[in-house]
Amino acid sequence: MTLPLISIIVRTHNRLNLLIQALQSLMEQTYRPLEVVIINDGGVDVMSVVQSFQSAFTYLCVQQLSQQMGRAAAANSGLKLARGEFIGFLDDDDVLDANHITELYTVINQYSLQAAYTGVRVVKRDTNGNENYITEFNTPFDLEHLYAENFIPIHSMLFTRNLIVKGCYFDTDFELFEDWDFWLQLSQHTDFYFLNHITATYRLNTDSSALHSPHNRLINTIRIYTKWLANWQSIRLYQLLARMHEFRDITIAALQSYNQTKLQEIGTQHTYACKMVEERDHQLQELTQLYTHANNVVQERDHQLRELAEQYNHAMKVVNERDIQLQDFAIKHDYALQVIQEKDALIAYMQTHPIRYTLKRIYKKLQLLLKI
């Protein structure tokens, strides 16, 4: 079966390192064919980054705006360039799980949907790139709830391009909550299907600009209400206000459920950690016993070595003494051999010249007598 082309629009501005991570998460998507449309909103040239991803996608389109036009205008530029039958967004500081697009398209195709979104995990990211899991956006769709507040991160949604053909574009009057306004536009044509599964990550950066300050959030929330609720009848506004508590309860319940899940996970991890600590303590005790035994054996071997060293030294002393004795014996032996040789020579002389030998002896005795 031939699958339809899906386009993902990536808005970026002066965050090349984060752009690499976003594109990496798109490259790892299990869905193909996939088109990636990169809109560089007046930032530094991104081609040095983009070139390494040229062959990673079915299509790769890059538009580098000469000056910063803003988040809404950048999104509209991407919508005009996207050729896919279905379209999604991924800002440069967020990432998608590898199965994100596949799971969304599966339910869209199965139920003939025009728009579907998944749950998103929220992490706090510090200046060193370390991330801490904070909470989740994982709220079922309710149109009145969407009028009250935005609970759908921009990269969690996949929608048909037919909604763009019907005139749904980002309102450039909004530089904050432009995605909330866009969802409200889409919701005028279709309901959103909620896929209760976390498949993406929303990053809160500690160095975020003042654009997201509480003051700006309040002002832009009022602007959303002014645009979308201005023509509502009083009774409908009252009903929405009445449901605000319900929406808050839903949010609180979701947070409580999330916290409970996390507490259970922590409890499980704590139990496992305690078990591992006990095992390690037991192993340490065994190792301590083995070390003590080994140390005792080493001490015994040291004592044996000292005894052997003493025995060796004594043996070497005896060997040296024996060497001296052998040298003495060798000298005496040599002397004895010399004496024997002399005696043998004398005996041979006596046997050969008996008269001459006798005369020599008489002569020697006369010499002794004369000296006396």
C-alpha atoms as one frame of an Amber mdcrd trajectory, in Angstrom:
protein
   0.000   0.000   0.000   1.346   3.433  -0.968   1.344   5.749   2.048   0.628
   9.471   1.678   3.359  12.090   1.961   3.478  13.750   5.388   5.123  17.154
   5.863   6.692  18.345   9.131   7.384  22.088   9.413  10.395  23.050  11.546
  10.649  26.664  12.715  14.132  27.700  13.806  16.067  30.807  14.820  19.726
  30.878  15.944  19.679  27.485  17.687  21.774  25.238  15.454  22.591  22.695
  18.174  18.907  22.242  19.009  17.995  22.140  15.306  20.354  19.185  14.879
  18.541  17.309  17.666  15.118  18.096  16.180  16.181  16.909  12.710  17.775
  13.826  14.240  14.433  12.895  15.830  12.743  13.357  12.432  15.365  11.225
  10.707  14.604   8.440  13.193  10.863   8.473  12.405   9.552   5.083  11.292
   7.130   6.723   8.846   7.987   7.315   5.184   7.469   9.147   2.813   8.349
  12.202   4.884   8.914  15.803   3.849  10.733  18.219   6.186  10.195  21.944
   5.632  12.686  24.127   7.538  11.840  27.790   8.028  14.826  29.796   9.251
  13.181  32.887  10.714  15.938  35.425  10.039  18.586  33.536  11.989  22.122
  32.466  11.116  22.563  30.327   8.012  21.408  26.734   8.669  22.749  25.065
   5.513  25.836  23.753   7.305  23.448  21.748   9.510  20.883  20.870   6.854
  23.373  19.416   4.366  24.084  16.396   6.552  20.352  15.523   6.480  19.824
  15.920   2.704  19.392  12.197   2.047  17.525  11.412   5.276  14.055  12.389
   4.036  11.908  11.935   0.943  11.955  15.719   0.471  13.864  18.422   2.316
  12.911  22.058   1.769  14.680  25.036   3.375  13.512  28.654   3.380  15.817
  31.209   4.978  13.922  34.423   5.666  16.079  37.517   5.286  14.703  39.022
   8.498  12.848  37.708  11.508   9.119  37.638  10.693   7.865  36.033  13.891
   6.548  32.626  14.909   3.143  32.942  13.198   4.551  34.229   9.902   7.232
  31.513   9.905   4.548  28.869  10.424   2.520  30.264   7.517   5.594  30.159
   5.264   5.943  26.486   6.122   2.255  25.781   5.425   2.570  27.367   1.971
   5.600  25.230   1.104   4.370  21.919   2.542   3.288  19.384  -0.084   2.163
  16.564   2.201  -1.375  15.247   2.446  -0.969  15.589   6.220   1.004  18.263
   8.073   2.601  18.618  11.489   4.976  20.968  13.288   8.199  20.552  15.231
   9.945  23.616  16.639  13.738  23.408  16.846  13.841  23.003  20.645  11.490
  20.003  20.772  11.849  16.367  19.680   9.600  13.499  18.589   9.742   9.838
  19.543  10.530   7.561  16.606   6.947   6.223  16.436   5.184   9.596  16.724
   4.131  10.121  13.097   3.383   6.431  12.491   1.008   6.231  15.460  -0.820
   9.420  14.490  -1.224   8.398  10.851  -2.416   4.923  11.887  -5.408   6.285
  13.839  -6.100   8.973  11.221  -6.226   6.338   8.499  -8.182   3.866  10.630
 -10.954   6.292  11.582 -10.790   8.648   8.552  -9.855  11.588  10.762  -8.849
  15.118   9.848  -6.776  15.817  12.963  -5.275  13.800  15.819  -2.851  14.517
  18.638  -0.884  12.571  21.217   0.346  13.168  24.736   3.607  15.057  25.313
   6.077  14.808  28.173   7.426  18.095  29.573  11.050  18.437  30.631  12.962
  21.348  32.151  16.237  21.941  30.332  19.081  23.884  31.954  21.897  25.780
  30.229  24.106  22.668  30.320  21.538  20.604  28.410  20.489  18.511  31.409
  16.792  17.567  31.395  14.426  16.862  34.288  11.014  15.288  33.696   8.370
  17.701  35.040   4.874  16.796  33.892   2.754  15.826  30.871   0.289  17.296
  28.407  -2.046  14.341  28.030  -5.592  15.727  28.072  -8.588  14.325  26.127
 -10.174  16.661  23.599 -12.993  18.930  24.709 -13.829  21.937  22.528 -15.009
  24.129  25.409 -11.853  23.231  27.297  -9.855  24.383  24.250 -11.697  27.728
  24.360 -10.721  28.046  28.020  -7.022  27.143  27.638  -4.571  25.512  25.281
  -3.568  21.990  26.291  -2.249  20.796  22.906   1.476  21.416  22.223   2.129
  22.371  18.610   4.206  19.276  17.775   1.657  16.813  19.151  -0.846  17.339
  16.295  -1.087  15.889  12.778  -3.814  17.330  10.508  -4.968  17.131   6.902
  -3.892  19.840   4.455  -7.599  20.149   3.487  -7.968  22.325   6.587  -5.364
  24.709   5.131  -7.242  24.730   1.844 -10.288  25.860   3.828  -8.338  28.944
   4.939  -6.829  27.973   8.278  -3.579  29.899   8.758  -1.740  31.357  11.723
  -2.886  34.798  12.859   0.195  37.036  12.659  -1.293  39.317  15.311  -0.286
  36.628  17.844   3.353  36.147  18.777   2.329  34.066  21.770  -0.440  31.456
  21.755  -0.427  31.525  17.934  -0.802  27.726  18.047  -3.796  28.002  20.410
  -5.488  30.354  17.941  -4.638  27.971  15.072  -6.175  24.988  16.898  -9.334
  27.001  17.482  -9.464  27.700  13.744  -9.092  23.994  12.924 -11.706  23.084
  15.522 -14.325  25.043  13.568 -14.073  22.353  10.857 -13.383  19.142  12.785
 -13.029  17.552  16.184  -9.605  16.367  17.282  -8.907  12.719  18.042  -6.900
  12.190  21.226  -4.394   9.332  21.173  -3.676   8.585  24.809   0.014   7.867
  24.367   3.137   9.965  25.048   5.123  10.242  21.800   6.939  13.593  21.977
   8.953  15.853  24.267   8.279  19.512  25.036  11.337  21.333  26.384  11.135
  24.240  28.800  14.404  26.141  28.513  15.705  28.081  31.498  16.942  30.792
  29.142  13.538  31.392  27.512  12.826  34.961  26.454  10.515  37.435  28.162
   7.922  36.507  25.529   6.638  33.815  27.916   6.530  36.022  31.017   3.330
  35.860  33.155   2.433  39.394  32.048   2.615  38.520  28.338   0.739  35.290
  28.904  -2.097  37.179  30.612  -2.294  39.816  27.871  -2.359  37.239  25.082
  -4.896  35.069  26.901  -7.197  38.089  27.056  -6.601  38.657  23.329  -7.564
  35.031  22.564 -10.749  35.415  24.626 -11.519  38.727  22.933 -11.164  37.182
  19.476 -13.001  33.924  20.098 -15.535  34.684  22.829 -16.620  38.195  21.870
 -19.732  37.005  20.008 -20.797  34.381  22.522 -24.106  34.782  24.249 -24.070
  35.432  27.968 -25.488  32.010  28.799 -22.748  30.265  26.857 -20.084  32.378
  28.537 -21.605  31.540  31.904 -21.572  27.826  31.047 -17.923  28.101  30.030
 -17.089  29.885  33.293 -18.956  27.230  35.212 -16.925  24.543  33.506 -13.652
  26.293  34.309 -13.680  24.478  37.632 -14.199  21.224  35.793 -11.257  21.938
  33.493  -9.105  22.789  36.470 -10.243  19.606  38.184  -9.356  17.647  35.040
  -5.929  19.261  34.991  -5.448  18.656  38.723  -6.677  15.057  38.383  -4.280
  14.487  35.495  -1.426  15.937  37.550  -2.436  13.844  40.542  -2.587  10.754
  38.357   0.778  11.618  36.881   2.242  12.274  40.331   0.736   9.042  41.657
   2.235   7.136  38.750   5.576   8.782  39.375   5.315   8.053  43.097   4.587
   4.414  42.296   7.540   4.361  39.935   9.702   5.992  42.589   8.359   3.530
  45.169   9.162   0.627  42.866  12.572   2.082  42.151  13.091   2.660  45.893
  12.114  -0.922  46.692  14.404  -2.177  43.969  17.161   0.137  45.173  16.742
  -1.118  48.753  16.892  -4.696  47.501  20.020  -3.908  45.499  21.551  -2.194
  48.550  20.829  -5.278  50.663  22.370  -7.499  47.991  25.388  -5.228  47.778
  25.698  -5.195  51.589  25.589  -9.003  51.595  28.155  -9.108  48.803  30.331
  -6.632  50.714  30.106  -8.815  53.825  31.129 -11.848  51.795  33.930  -9.861
  50.181  35.016  -8.608  53.614  35.152 -12.192  54.877  37.050 -13.266  51.784
  39.420 -10.323  52.204  39.985 -11.174  55.884  40.688 -14.816  55.005  42.966
 -13.756  52.148  44.766 -11.328  54.457  45.280 -14.124  57.016  46.607 -16.409
  54.305  48.936 -13.641  53.130  50.222 -13.177  56.673  50.771 -16.936  56.988
  52.592 -16.966  53.678  54.694 -13.988  54.804  55.630 -15.901  57.987  56.464
 -18.989  55.930  58.529 -16.877  53.557  60.436 -15.369  56.471  61.129 -18.858
  57.837  62.193 -20.052  54.405  64.392 -16.967  54.048  66.053 -17.742  57.384
  66.492 -21.376  56.379  67.918 -20.297  53.064  70.345 -17.904  54.742  71.450
 -20.682  57.138  71.842 -23.086  54.239  73.913 -20.538  52.323  76.115 -20.062
  55.421  76.639 -23.821  55.679  77.327 -23.964  51.945  79.941 -21.220  52.307
  81.561 -23.092  55.225  81.576 -26.304  53.194  83.120 -24.399  50.283  85.940
 -23.194  52.584  86.451 -26.730  53.937  86.480 -28.116  50.414  89.080 -25.514
  49.427  91.240 -26.596  52.461  90.773 -30.238  51.530  91.697 -29.436  47.950
  94.933 -27.697  49.088  95.831 -30.582  51.416  94.939 -33.039  48.685  97.207
 -31.236  46.239 100.014 -31.185  48.854  99.541 -34.861  49.606  99.698 -35.657
  45.905 102.898 -33.615  45.621 104.463 -35.501  48.592 103.391 -38.823  47.129
 104.891 -37.890  43.793 108.134 -36.916  45.512 108.196 -40.205  47.467 107.433
 -42.152  44.323 110.281 -40.340  42.572 112.654 -41.077  45.476 111.698 -44.732
  45.550 112.220 -44.984  41.834 115.626 -43.284  42.181 116.614 -45.637  45.001
 115.623 -48.622  42.983 117.512 -47.365  39.960 120.656 -45.933  41.687 121.008
 -47.606  45.114 124.798 -46.873  45.589 124.482 -43.225  44.482 121.503 -42.782
  46.846 123.501 -44.289  49.751 126.509 -42.026  49.090 124.192 -38.948  49.021
 122.744 -39.833  52.359 126.272 -40.364  53.860 127.361 -37.030  52.403 124.394
 -35.218  53.936 125.104 -36.737  57.357 128.787 -35.682  57.141 127.679 -32.163
  56.357 125.469 -32.156  59.406 128.346 -33.498  61.582 130.779 -30.934  60.237
 128.315 -28.157  61.037 128.069 -29.433  64.569
